[in-house]
Amino acid sequence: MYHEHDTPCVMCQSQKSRTQAFMMPATTDCPTGWTREYDGYLVAARWDHARTEYVCLDRDPEVIQGAQAGDNISFMFHVEVVSAEGLPSEYVTGNDMTCAICTM
């Protein structure tokens, strides 16, 4: 469980020599020609926090052993689809937004 634990940067630890990487929101697939490193859920700091960035959190994240929440932290929350009206079928109101990290 990763609740209140630091998680390592997966892309920083990549063993492959890939030169390009991007996060693909709202899907767990990558475009043709790209390799999926992992898939998971889109997370960000709460909407009313000053610092935020959308991050793709691995579906089954590891934790840094011995590291727990401290004073200089930013809690991350799953991004939820608010209104799927008019969007493709993979967007369902109330569901957590998925994502994939793709490399080439």
N, C-alpha and C positions, 0 to 999 in steps of 0.2 A: 504494500500500500504506500502511496506517495504523499498522503496527506501530511502537510507540514514538514516535509523533507525536501532537501535539495535534489534535483535531478540533473544528471550530467548532460552536456550538449552532445547529442548523437553525431551531428555533422562534424563536430570538432574531432571526434574520435574515429572517423571513417578510415578504414584500412585501404580503401580503393583510391586510385588517383583520378578521380572525376574532377573536371574543371568547371562544370556549371551545375548549379543546384537552385531549385525554387520550390516554394510551397504552393500546392494546388488545393485551394479550399473547396469544400462542398462535394468532394469525391474521394474515394480511396484508390483511384486509378491514376495512372500517368499517361500523357500523350504517347502515341506511337514513336518509338526511337528513344524514349527516356526510360530509365530504370527506377523502379520504386524502391527507395531505401527502407521506408516504413510508412505505415498509415496510423492514424489516430484521430484525435479530436482537436478542433480549433479552440484555443483558450486565450484569455486576455485578462488583464487586471479589471477590476470592477469599473463600470462606466463612469463613476464619479471620482475615480482616482486620477491624479495628475499624470502619472507616467503609465503608458500602456502601449502594448504592441501585440499584434496577433501572432501566436506561435502554434505550431503543430506539435502537440504533445503525443508521444508514442502511446499507442493503445495499451501497451503493457510496460510502463516506464520502469527503469531501474532507479534506485536511489543511491546517493553517495553515503556509504556506511559511516556512521558517526556524526553526520551533518544533520542538524535539525533546525527548525525555524528559529531565527534570531531576531535582533532588533532592526536589521536593515534588509527587510524582505518585501516581496510583493506577492501577494496571494494571487493565484491564477484561477479563473472561473471558466467553465465550459461556455462557449458561445451557443446560444439557443436561437433557433429560427422563430421569429416573432409572428410573421405573417407570410404564409406560403402562397397566398392567392396570386395567380398569374405567373408563378414560377414553375420550372420543370418538376416532374413528379418526385425527384429525389429530395426536394425540399418539403419537409412535413412540419407544419406548425407545432411547436413544443419540443421537437427533437433537437438533440445536440448536433452541431455542425461537424461533419467529418472533414478530414484533410489527408493529404499525402505529401511526402517529401520526395521529389523527383530529381534525378541526377543524370548527367550525360558526360 
